[in-house]
Amino acid sequence: DASDLRHLKWKTKIPLENLAEGYAVDNGRGLFYTNVEGPGSTIAIDVRTHKIVSKWNVGSSDLQGLALDAERGFLFVACGDHVVSVDAAHDGKVVDSLQTGAGLDNIDYSPERKILYAAASQTATLSIAEVGHAGKFHLKATPALSRAAGTQLTSSTPQKDASSRSRANSPSARRRFRPKNGEQRGQRD
């Protein structure tokens, strides 16, 4: 109960077979999705009744993050070294799989662009795939990442801005800058 933000109270507890890993919420259908460690299942919980209404085995026990295309009813599940597309709005069938490389932890999805982003830390790659109307992945790019970048993804920071900032502050960019007449070293327009 969040009626008093200073004193949150448990409203109910939903028993699971093991720890939950990752989540996605479908407000339109009133469903909360999460992965359950151990048995390696992905479940859907009705937010009104607090009951588990669906349980799927997506073919992996190494389940991580989730992302959702709520409009089309596809749930994307990060599975250690690949992502699966699940038709959550219908039968929960796995409709496709995309290999990403080892170390996949979390994923992000842009419903407006219908693009899935999956960063794999051990292979230091970012898989960028378009999701077709039937939930099938169409790989667009797999750029290499800096191992220092980790696997954090945010849809609020465009890639172009982040990469241009890192290039502007790189040692090679600083070496190429030569002051113009009348400028002091380090001064820029």
N, C-alpha and C positions, 0 to 999 in steps of 0.2 A: 504494500500500500504506500503510495507516494503522495498522499494528500497533505502530509506535513513533511517537507523536504529535509527538515532537520532531524526527523525521527522516522526513518524508513522502517517499515514492518513487513515481515514475510506474510504474503497473502496465501501462498500455497507452495508446496514442494512436489516436484514431479520426479518420481524415482526412475533412474536409468540403470542399465546394467554395469556401467563404468563411467569414467569421466567424459564430459562433453568437450569437443574440440571444434572451434569455429562456429559461426552462425550466420544466418541470413533470414530476413523477415519479409514475408509477402503480405503487406497490409491489405491488399485487395481481397485476397482469399482467406485472410485471418490465420496464416500459418507461420510457425517458427521452425526453421530447419537447423539441425545440428548433426555433427558426426559423433559417434560413440566409440571411444577407444576400446581396445580389447576385442570385442566381437567384430569390429570393423564394419559398422553399419551406419547408414545415414537415415535420420528419422525426420518426420514432419509432426509437429505438435499443434493441435487446434488451440489458438490463444483464448478462445471463449470457454471451452470445456476443460482445458488443461489435460487433454488425453492425447496419447500418441495415436495418430490416425493412419500413418504409413511408415513402413520400415523397409529399406532397400539395402541389398548387398551390391555394392558398386564394383566388386572385383579386386579390392585391395584392403589390407589391414592397416596400411600406413596413411590414414586419413588426416588431412590438415584443414585448410581454410575452405570457405564456401563463398560463392558469388551467385547472384540471381538475375535472370531476365524475367521479371515479374509479368510483363506484358504478354510474353509468349510462353511462359511457364517452364522455362529451362533452368535447372539448377546445375551449377558447375562445381565440381568437387576436386580439390587438390589432393593428389595421391602419391606423395613421395617423389616420383619421377615422371608423372603424367597428370593430365586433367581429364576428367570424364564429363560428358554432357548427359544429364538425366532429364527425361521428359516427366518432370514432377507434376505437371498439370493433368496428366492422364494416368498412365500405368506405372510410372517410375522406371521405365526401361532405359538402360544405358544406350544412347543413340550414337555416340562417337567417343573417341579417345585421342588425345594429343600428347605425344612424347615431348617432354620439356627438358630432361636431364635431371641428374640427381640433385637433391637438396631443395626441391620445391616445397615451400612452406605455405605461402599465401598467394592469393590471386586477386585481381581486381577486374571489374567489368564496366564498360561504358554502354548503358542501354541505348543512349541516343545514337551512338556510332556503331553499335553491335560488335564491339571489339573487346576481346579478352586479353589480359596481360598476365603473364605467369613468369616470375623470376626464380631461377634455380641457382642457389648459392654455390653448390659444389662445382657445377660446370660453368658458373659465371655467365649465364646467358639469360636473355629476356625473350620469351616467345610471345609474339603478337599475332593473334588470329582473329579473323572475322568469323562470326557465327551466322551461318546461313539460316534460312527460314525453317528448315527441318531440324535445326540443332546441330548440324555438322560443322566441324571446324575447317577453316580454310587458312592455312598458315601464310602470313604476309611477310614476316621478318623474324630473324633471330639474332639481334645485335649482341655483341659481347659486352659484358659489364665489367666494371672494375671490381675486383674481389672486395675492396674496401666499401663498396656501395651497399653491400648486404642485400636483403630481400624485401625491404620496405617499399611498398607501392602506394602512391596517392594519386587519385584522379584529379585533385584540385591543382596540382602543379604540372603544367604542360612540360613534356620532355624537352622541347626546344629551349625553353627558358633555363632549365637546369643545366643543359649541356653548354649553352652559350656562356653562362656564368662561370662554369668550370674552365672553359677555354680562355676566357678573359683574364682569369687569375692564374693561369698556368705559367710556369717558368718560361716556356718558349714564347708566349705572348708578351711577357714583360721584356724579354730580350729583344724582341723585334721593335719595340717602341723607342723611337729616337726623338728627343725634344726638337721642336721647331725653333726657329729664331725667336728669341725673347721669352721662350717658355723655360720654366725650371724643370729639372728632372722630376718625373712623377706627376706633373700637371697634365691633365687631359681636357679636351673639350667637353 
